[in-house]
Amino acid sequence: MSTVGNSTNIFWHECGVGKLDRQKLLNQKGCVVWITGLSGAGKSTVACSLGRELHNRGKLTYVLDGDNVRHGLNKNLGFSAEDRAENIRRVGEVAKLFADAGLICIASLISPYRKDRDACRALLQDDNFIEVFMNTSLEVCEERDAKGLYKLARAGKIKGFTGIDDPYEPPLNCEIEIQQQNAENCPSPSAMAGQIASYLEDKGFLHDN
C-alpha cells in the first residue's frame, strides 16, 4: 500500500499531456526563480518587474509573493521557525506545479533559512531552480522600511523579525546575486529584472528547445 506523508491509499496518476508538451505549446521552459533577501530588499518590486519584462516578451509567468500567499494558501501560519518552514514548503510545492505546467514561476519570499530554500530546490531538477539573492544591506532595508516593520521590531513590538532578532542565512551558491549595499548605488528595478531575464535567456528558458 502506498503512503505519502500523512496520507494513505493514494497513487500517482499520469496524464497524457506532459511537461514537454506544455513547454512546446508555450515556447518556453518551466522553472522557478526564487528571490530571497531581507524585508525591504526589493524582492517584490523586482519580481513584478521581472514578470512585466517577460510578459512583454510573450512569456507566461506567475508571481508567488510572500505576503500575498499569506492572505490565502498560508493564512493559517504564523512566523515561528516551524510555521516559516511550512510556509516555504507549501510555496515550493506550488512553484513546482507551476514549473511543471510550463510557466516561469517567480517566488518572492524572505525565506530566511538556507535548509528550507535548499528543500525547495530539491523538488526540481537543479538547473530549473534559479536562486536570486537580493543582497541588500540591513541599513538600506531599515532606511526604506516602507511597511514600518523594522521600527516596530526595534521597539520590541514584533518578535522574531528577520535581521533583528531572528537570523537570515544568505545563500552559499546562488545563481544570481544582486547587490545593493547603499541607497545611492541601488540599480533600478528594471535593471535588476533585466539581469535575471538575461540569465533566463542565456540558459534557454525563454524558448522550448
Summary of the structure (lengths in Angstrom):
residues: 209
radius of gyration: 17.8
end to end distance: 39.2
largest distance: 60.5
contacts: 617
relative contact order: 0.20
helix: 42%
strand: 17%
